[in-house]
């Protein structure tokens, strides 16, 4: 939590600081909070549409969501 607070302070001063946004996304991913991670990754994509790291992480989150959503359906895996 201390790291998150530090990153948020940086963003309070520099709201467009992409490395801090990415670091926050990673912190929330490591905590399992995909909703918050996605929020920061979307901000990165707005500021830097060509950011491959943000795009890759977003795709990974979406894949996890789909797998979780359809894992109970037997026909999905046939």
C-alpha positions as CSV (number, residue, x, y, z in Angstrom):
1,X,0.0,0.0,0.0
2,X,2.9,2.3,0.6
3,X,4.0,2.0,-3.0
4,X,0.5,2.8,-4.2
5,X,0.4,5.9,-2.0
6,X,3.7,7.1,-3.4
7,X,2.6,6.6,-7.0
8,X,-0.7,8.4,-6.4
9,X,1.3,11.4,-5.0
10,X,3.4,11.5,-8.1
11,X,0.2,11.4,-10.2
12,X,-1.3,14.3,-8.2
13,X,1.6,16.4,-9.3
14,X,2.0,14.9,-12.8
15,X,-1.3,13.3,-13.9
16,X,0.1,12.4,-17.3
17,X,3.1,10.5,-16.0
18,X,2.8,7.2,-17.9
19,X,5.4,5.2,-16.0
20,X,3.6,5.9,-12.7
21,X,0.2,4.9,-14.3
22,X,1.8,1.7,-15.5
23,X,3.3,1.0,-12.1
24,X,0.0,1.6,-10.4
25,X,-1.7,-0.8,-12.8
26,X,1.0,-3.5,-11.9
27,X,0.4,-2.9,-8.2
28,X,-3.3,-3.5,-8.6
29,X,-2.8,-6.5,-10.8
30,X,-0.5,-8.1,-8.2
31,X,-3.3,-7.5,-5.6
32,X,-5.8,-9.1,-8.0
33,X,-7.8,-5.9,-8.4
34,X,-8.3,-6.1,-12.2
35,X,-10.9,-3.3,-12.2
36,X,-8.5,-0.7,-10.8
37,X,-5.7,-2.0,-12.9
38,X,-7.8,-1.6,-16.0
39,X,-8.7,2.0,-15.0
40,X,-5.0,3.0,-15.0
41,X,-4.2,1.1,-18.1
42,X,-7.0,2.8,-20.0
43,X,-5.6,6.1,-18.9
44,X,-2.2,5.1,-20.3
45,X,-3.9,4.1,-23.6
46,X,-5.5,7.5,-23.8
47,X,-2.2,9.3,-23.2
48,X,-0.1,7.0,-25.3
49,X,-2.2,4.9,-27.7
50,X,0.9,3.1,-29.0
51,X,1.9,1.8,-25.6
52,X,2.4,-2.0,-26.1
53,X,2.8,-2.8,-22.4
54,X,-0.6,-1.4,-21.6
55,X,-2.2,-3.1,-24.6
56,X,-0.7,-6.5,-23.7
57,X,-1.8,-6.2,-20.1
58,X,-5.4,-5.2,-21.1
59,X,-5.6,-8.1,-23.5
60,X,-4.5,-10.4,-20.7
61,X,-7.1,-9.1,-18.3
62,X,-9.8,-9.5,-21.0
63,X,-8.7,-13.1,-21.7
64,X,-8.9,-13.9,-18.0
65,X,-12.3,-12.4,-17.8
66,X,-13.6,-14.5,-20.7
67,X,-12.1,-17.7,-19.3
68,X,-13.6,-17.0,-15.9
69,X,-17.0,-16.2,-17.5
70,X,-17.2,-19.3,-19.7
71,X,-15.3,-21.8,-17.5
72,X,-18.6,-23.2,-16.2
73,X,-19.9,-24.0,-19.7
74,X,-18.8,-27.4,-20.9
75,X,-19.6,-26.6,-24.5
76,X,-17.0,-23.8,-24.4
77,X,-14.2,-26.4,-24.0
78,X,-15.4,-29.0,-26.5
